[in-house]
């Protein structure tokens, strides 16, 4: 997870723990090279990021935008009404 410190990041961490997923918290303030090195070392396959993340992910790592996922969830809930 590469999210700024916020309540959304806390929710993402709780969700990962409840789902039984492994996670590596990566500061969004670290330089891109440091983030890339941590992701490679961890063997990450997916990264949950905020909308402002500029990329720079290692090859083969999928980026999930937290805001886009939240918006898709709200849309799905509205459609069921």
N, C-alpha and C positions, 0 to 999 in steps of 0.2 A: 504494500500500500504506500502510495506516494501522495499524501494529502496534507494540506496545511493544518495546523492545529485548530480544531473546531469541534463543535458538537457532532458534525457529520462524520468526522474521523473517528470519534468515539463510537458512534453507531456502527460504522464499518468494522471496527475492531471487535465489538460485541457480536456482530453478525458472523464474522469469520470464526470466532471461538465457538459460538453456538452451532455452526455448521460443521465443526470439526476440521476446518481447513487450517493449513499452515499459513502463517503470514510473517512477513519481514517488514517492520516499519522503516520507511526511508523518508528522511526529511526532504520536503520539497524545496528547502532553502540550500541544500547541498549542490555543488556544481554537477553538471550533467555527467562528467567523466566519473565522479564518485558514485552517483546513482547507478550508472551503467555497470561499474565494477561490482557493486554490491548485488545487483540483480544477477550478473553472471556467476558470482560466487555462490549465491543461494540457489541457482538452478531454476529461477522463476520462469513460469510459462505464461502467466497473466499478471498484469499490474492494474490495480484500481487507482485512478488518478483524478485530479480535478480538471476542470475545463481549461485552465491556464497552463497545463503541462505542455512543454514545447516538443516533446518527443525524445529522441536520443536513446531509444530503447535498444537493447541488444537484438540481433537477428533472432527471429522465432518467438519473441515475447509479444503477446497480445495486450493491447491497451484497452481498458474499460473506463469510460468516462462516467464518474459517479453521478454527475448532474443529469446526463442523458439517461442513465438507468433509472433514476428517481422520476424523471419526467415520463418515461415509458410506463412505469408502475402506476403513476397517477392516471395516465390515459386509459390504461387497462381497467382501472377501478371505475372510471367514469363510464366506460363502454358497457359495464355490467349493470349500470343503473337503469 
